[in-house]
Amino acid sequence: MKVAIVVLVLAVASVSVYAETCSSVHDCLVTGCNHGGSLVCDIDGKCTCDSGHNCTDGENVGIFCRSNQRCRDWYDSSTHHRCECADTHNLHCIDSQCKCGYPPN
């Protein structure tokens, strides 16, 4: 019984050190969110929590892209954004990342 507890403690410790990887939010089995956050699979393929904050200029909303239209289509069909973009016309594909607005100069 003591061995089982030690193995369980080590498993939990290893999960807390290494971020859970994902290709969609459905892959996030261990990661959880506190109040006010929603679980997302971020652009780096890691399970994380989205705070629902408004995007700053040039902030990555959470998906790889090839076109501005891909950003808008994904944003409109998904509820798992890293941040909230006030106007979807401000979504742009910059360096293969969907961003809200343009980065500041």
N, C-alpha and C positions, 0 to 999 in steps of 0.2 A: 504494500500500500504506500509506503514512504517513497519507493522508487517511482510509482505512478505520479505522486504529487510533485516530485522533483522534475520529472519529464514535463508535466503540465506547466510548471513555473518557467522552465527553460523555453518552452514553446511560446508562451505569452511574452516573455522577455525578448525573444528574437523577432516576434511580430512588431513589438513596439519600437525596435531599433530600425528595422527595414520597412520601408513603405510598401504597401500591397500594390502589386502591378495589375493592370487591367487593360482591356481593349474596349470595354463598355462598362457602365455602372453596374451591370448585372454580375460582373466578375468580382465586385467588392463585397466579400463575405465577412471579413473581420473588421474592417474600418467602419467606424460609426461617427455620427456628428452630434454635437451638443445642441441646445436649443437655438433656433434661429438659423441653422445651417442646413444645407442639403448636400447629400453625397454626390460627388461627381468623379468621373474618370478624366483627369486633366490631360492637357496636350502632351505631357511627358509620359503618359501611360501609367500614372500613379493615382491611386484612390485618395481623394482628399475631400475636404468640406468647403462648400461655397457659402460665403457669408451673405450673398445677395446685395452687395454694395454696388453703387453706381460706378461705371467705368470711368477711369481717367483717360485723357487723350492718349491714344496709342496702346491702351492696355489690351492684352491678349484675352479674348473671351472664351478660349478653350478648345479650339479645333484646328487641325491642319487644313489647308485649303489650296485650291488652284485658281480660284476666281472669286470675285466679289459676290457673284450670285450664289456660289456654294456657301459662303458665309451666311448670307441672308436666308437661304433655304434651311440650313441647319439651325440657325438661331430661331427662326419662326416655328420649327417643328420640335424643338427641344426645350426642356425646362431646366437643363443642367448647364448653366452658363457660369463662368468664373465671376462675372460681373454683369450688371444690367446696362445695356446700351440704350439710351433714351430714344434714339432715332435710328432705325435699321438702315436708313440711307447712309449713316455714318460707318457702317461695317465695311471694312476693306481687307483684301487679302494682301498682306505685306510680308515679304520674305517667307511665304508659305504658312503664315499664321494669320488667323482671322482676328482682326483688331477693331476696336471701336474708336473711330476718329483717326487722326494722324498723330504720330509721335511728336512731342515738342522738339523744336530745333535747338 
